[in-house]
Amino acid sequence: MKQKEYLFSLDMKVRDYECDLQGVVNNANYQRYMEHTRHEFWESFGANFGQMHEAGLDAFVYKVTITYRKSLRSGDRFRSALSCRIKSPKLIFDQDILFEDGTVAASGEVEVVAVQDGVITRGEYFQELLKDVLNK
């Protein structure tokens, strides 16, 4: 099977307080891991959500779908990885949470829209910001 290609990834470790009574990571924390990865990806381009907001531009999560495959546990080290594509007006992130051996713990698809001064855009900001990465 071909190894999946990602545009960006972060290595992380499960903290005790992220686990529920069953000793596994609570499902909501996978979404937090994915969100943190998207923010770090964004910042790797010099983009900053605070500055965007001050300029009247906001990126909003429109839809999130997560499939849980194998539970992470306290102390597990994992990689949160993403790729993305534009389907105007949305920027769609394909994200995986991976154990160190590459086994998928969770997969997600996150749709994001840009809103300029209260009006949804056609995704021009995403296209401009990511043009070099997505046109490879």
RODO-737142 format. One record per residue (C-alpha): residue number from 1; residue in one letter; y, x negated, z negated. Coordinates in pm, 1 decimal, decimal comma. Example, Ala and Ser with C-alpha at 12.3 -4.5 7.8 and 13.67 -1.06 7.14 Angstrom:
BEGIN
<rec pos="1" code="a" v="-450,0" u="-1230,0" w="-780,0"/>
<rec pos="2" code="s" v="-106,0" u="-1367,0" w="-714,0"/>
END
This chain:
BEGIN
<rec pos="1" code="m" v="0,0" u="0,0" w="0,0"/>
<rec pos="2" code="k" v="346,6" u="-130,4" w="92,8"/>
<rec pos="3" code="q" v="576,9" u="-234,7" w="-193,2"/>
<rec pos="4" code="k" v="877,6" u="-2,1" w="-219,9"/>
<rec pos="5" code="e" v="1215,4" u="-163,5" w="-152,2"/>
<rec pos="6" code="y" v="1502,2" u="-110,6" w="-392,8"/>
<rec pos="7" code="l" v="1874,0" u="-183,9" w="-364,4"/>
<rec pos="8" code="f" v="1924,7" u="-243,6" w="-735,0"/>
<rec pos="9" code="s" v="1726,9" u="-269,1" w="-1057,0"/>
<rec pos="10" code="l" v="1769,7" u="-328,7" w="-1429,8"/>
<rec pos="11" code="d" v="1517,6" u="-455,7" w="-1679,8"/>
<rec pos="12" code="m" v="1514,0" u="-265,2" w="-2008,9"/>
<rec pos="13" code="k" v="1308,5" u="-216,9" w="-2323,5"/>
<rec pos="14" code="v" v="1215,5" u="107,7" w="-2500,8"/>
<rec pos="15" code="r" v="1377,5" u="142,0" w="-2842,4"/>
<rec pos="16" code="d" v="1197,7" u="317,3" w="-3127,6"/>
<rec pos="17" code="y" v="1452,0" u="598,0" w="-3156,3"/>
<rec pos="18" code="e" v="1392,3" u="697,2" w="-2791,0"/>
<rec pos="19" code="c" v="1039,7" u="815,9" w="-2874,0"/>
<rec pos="20" code="d" v="933,7" u="1157,2" w="-2991,3"/>
<rec pos="21" code="l" v="668,1" u="1263,0" w="-3243,6"/>
<rec pos="22" code="q" v="385,5" u="1184,4" w="-3000,9"/>
<rec pos="23" code="g" v="500,6" u="821,5" w="-2989,2"/>
<rec pos="24" code="v" v="613,0" u="835,1" w="-2625,9"/>
<rec pos="25" code="v" v="959,6" u="821,9" w="-2472,9"/>
<rec pos="26" code="n" v="1123,8" u="1163,3" w="-2485,6"/>
<rec pos="27" code="n" v="1165,5" u="1306,0" w="-2135,2"/>
<rec pos="28" code="a" v="1547,5" u="1317,7" w="-2158,8"/>
<rec pos="29" code="n" v="1562,6" u="940,8" w="-2202,7"/>
<rec pos="30" code="y" v="1421,6" u="878,3" w="-1854,8"/>
<rec pos="31" code="q" v="1727,8" u="1053,5" w="-1716,0"/>
<rec pos="32" code="r" v="1947,5" u="834,2" w="-1937,8"/>
<rec pos="33" code="y" v="1775,5" u="520,6" w="-1805,0"/>
<rec pos="34" code="m" v="1836,6" u="638,3" w="-1448,7"/>
<rec pos="35" code="e" v="2199,9" u="721,9" w="-1522,8"/>
<rec pos="36" code="h" v="2261,1" u="380,4" w="-1678,6"/>
<rec pos="37" code="t" v="2110,1" u="215,3" w="-1370,8"/>
<rec pos="38" code="r" v="2334,6" u="415,2" w="-1136,6"/>
<rec pos="39" code="h" v="2641,2" u="317,1" w="-1339,5"/>
<rec pos="40" code="e" v="2549,9" u="-51,2" w="-1330,1"/>
<rec pos="41" code="f" v="2480,3" u="-24,2" w="-955,7"/>
<rec pos="42" code="w" v="2823,7" u="133,6" w="-905,2"/>
<rec pos="43" code="e" v="2993,0" u="-139,9" w="-1107,5"/>
<rec pos="44" code="s" v="2816,4" u="-406,2" w="-900,4"/>
<rec pos="45" code="f" v="3046,7" u="-293,7" w="-616,8"/>
<rec pos="46" code="g" v="3355,9" u="-320,0" w="-834,5"/>
<rec pos="47" code="a" v="3375,4" u="57,5" w="-869,2"/>
<rec pos="48" code="n" v="3473,3" u="204,6" w="-1204,1"/>
<rec pos="49" code="f" v="3438,2" u="570,8" w="-1297,6"/>
<rec pos="50" code="g" v="3746,7" u="562,7" w="-1522,2"/>
<rec pos="51" code="q" v="3966,3" u="422,4" w="-1245,3"/>
<rec pos="52" code="m" v="3819,6" u="669,4" w="-997,4"/>
<rec pos="53" code="h" v="3904,7" u="957,4" w="-1229,8"/>
<rec pos="54" code="e" v="4261,1" u="832,8" w="-1277,0"/>
<rec pos="55" code="a" v="4294,1" u="836,2" w="-895,7"/>
<rec pos="56" code="g" v="4178,0" u="1199,9" w="-887,0"/>
<rec pos="57" code="l" v="3825,1" u="1120,3" w="-763,1"/>
<rec pos="58" code="d" v="3515,2" u="1210,4" w="-962,1"/>
<rec pos="59" code="a" v="3145,6" u="1169,5" w="-886,2"/>
<rec pos="60" code="f" v="2934,4" u="1452,0" w="-1027,5"/>
<rec pos="61" code="v" v="2559,4" u="1484,9" w="-1052,8"/>
<rec pos="62" code="y" v="2472,3" u="1793,3" w="-847,4"/>
<rec pos="63" code="k" v="2095,1" u="1801,9" w="-893,7"/>
<rec pos="64" code="v" v="1825,9" u="1599,9" w="-1074,1"/>
<rec pos="65" code="t" v="1451,9" u="1615,5" w="-1016,3"/>
<rec pos="66" code="i" v="1222,7" u="1392,1" w="-1224,5"/>
<rec pos="67" code="t" v="846,5" u="1362,2" w="-1201,6"/>
<rec pos="68" code="y" v="681,4" u="1208,9" w="-1509,4"/>
<rec pos="69" code="r" v="367,8" u="1009,0" w="-1433,3"/>
<rec pos="70" code="k" v="278,6" u="781,3" w="-1727,3"/>
<rec pos="71" code="s" v="453,3" u="767,6" w="-2063,9"/>
<rec pos="72" code="l" v="646,7" u="469,2" w="-2186,9"/>
<rec pos="73" code="r" v="604,2" u="378,6" w="-2555,1"/>
<rec pos="74" code="s" v="812,5" u="195,2" w="-2812,1"/>
<rec pos="75" code="g" v="856,6" u="-170,4" w="-2722,8"/>
<rec pos="76" code="d" v="749,0" u="-131,5" w="-2359,9"/>
<rec pos="77" code="r" v="949,9" u="-340,0" w="-2117,3"/>
<rec pos="78" code="f" v="1024,1" u="-167,1" w="-1789,7"/>
<rec pos="79" code="r" v="1237,1" u="-180,4" w="-1478,2"/>
<rec pos="80" code="s" v="1468,3" u="97,2" w="-1366,8"/>
<rec pos="81" code="a" v="1515,1" u="68,4" w="-990,4"/>
<rec pos="82" code="l" v="1697,2" u="263,0" w="-723,3"/>
<rec pos="83" code="s" v="1764,3" u="301,3" w="-356,3"/>
<rec pos="84" code="c" v="2005,5" u="549,9" w="-205,3"/>
<rec pos="85" code="r" v="2093,1" u="735,2" w="111,6"/>
<rec pos="86" code="i" v="2374,0" u="955,3" w="229,0"/>
<rec pos="87" code="k" v="2314,7" u="1311,2" w="337,5"/>
<rec pos="88" code="s" v="2673,2" u="1434,6" w="364,2"/>
<rec pos="89" code="p" v="2833,2" u="1543,1" w="148,6"/>
<rec pos="90" code="k" v="2579,8" u="1409,4" w="-103,3"/>
<rec pos="91" code="l" v="2477,3" u="1061,1" w="-206,8"/>
<rec pos="92" code="i" v="2108,9" u="1078,3" w="-294,1"/>
<rec pos="93" code="f" v="1952,7" u="826,8" w="-530,2"/>
<rec pos="94" code="d" v="1577,4" u="768,7" w="-524,8"/>
<rec pos="95" code="q" v="1494,0" u="617,9" w="-861,2"/>
<rec pos="96" code="d" v="1181,0" u="484,2" w="-1027,6"/>
<rec pos="97" code="i" v="1103,9" u="375,3" w="-1380,3"/>
<rec pos="98" code="l" v="835,0" u="106,0" w="-1353,4"/>
<rec pos="99" code="f" v="609,4" u="-64,7" w="-1604,1"/>
<rec pos="100" code="e" v="606,8" u="-445,7" w="-1583,0"/>
<rec pos="101" code="d" v="290,7" u="-430,9" w="-1368,7"/>
<rec pos="102" code="g" v="465,2" u="-204,3" w="-1116,9"/>
<rec pos="103" code="t" v="297,9" u="119,4" w="-1227,9"/>
<rec pos="104" code="v" v="538,8" u="412,3" w="-1195,9"/>
<rec pos="105" code="a" v="626,4" u="581,9" w="-1524,5"/>
<rec pos="106" code="a" v="868,2" u="831,8" w="-1367,3"/>
<rec pos="107" code="s" v="1030,2" u="902,0" w="-1030,7"/>
<rec pos="108" code="g" v="1354,5" u="1082,0" w="-975,1"/>
<rec pos="109" code="e" v="1582,4" u="1209,3" w="-704,9"/>
<rec pos="110" code="v" v="1945,8" u="1248,0" w="-806,9"/>
<rec pos="111" code="e" v="2204,9" u="1413,4" w="-582,7"/>
<rec pos="112" code="v" v="2569,2" u="1321,8" w="-640,4"/>
<rec pos="113" code="v" v="2885,0" u="1468,4" w="-488,0"/>
<rec pos="114" code="a" v="3241,4" u="1337,1" w="-486,0"/>
<rec pos="115" code="v" v="3529,7" u="1563,7" w="-579,0"/>
<rec pos="116" code="q" v="3886,5" u="1464,1" w="-488,8"/>
<rec pos="117" code="d" v="4159,1" u="1647,2" w="-681,2"/>
<rec pos="118" code="g" v="3921,3" u="1935,4" w="-751,7"/>
<rec pos="119" code="v" v="3786,8" u="1970,4" w="-396,4"/>
<rec pos="120" code="i" v="3442,6" u="1853,5" w="-286,6"/>
<rec pos="121" code="t" v="3463,8" u="1579,9" w="-22,9"/>
<rec pos="122" code="r" v="3242,6" u="1513,1" w="277,7"/>
<rec pos="123" code="g" v="3120,4" u="1194,0" w="110,0"/>
<rec pos="124" code="e" v="3367,5" u="952,9" w="269,8"/>
<rec pos="125" code="y" v="3405,5" u="756,0" w="-54,2"/>
<rec pos="126" code="f" v="3030,3" u="695,3" w="-71,2"/>
<rec pos="127" code="q" v="3015,2" u="595,2" w="294,5"/>
<rec pos="128" code="e" v="3297,0" u="343,7" w="255,9"/>
<rec pos="129" code="l" v="3175,5" u="195,8" w="-72,1"/>
<rec pos="130" code="l" v="2815,4" u="155,2" w="44,3"/>
<rec pos="131" code="k" v="2865,1" u="81,4" w="414,8"/>
<rec pos="132" code="d" v="2742,7" u="-279,2" w="393,0"/>
<rec pos="133" code="v" v="2437,7" u="-191,9" w="183,7"/>
<rec pos="134" code="l" v="2321,0" u="115,5" w="372,9"/>
<rec pos="135" code="n" v="2370,3" u="-26,3" w="724,0"/>
<rec pos="136" code="k" v="2127,8" u="-317,5" w="682,2"/>
END
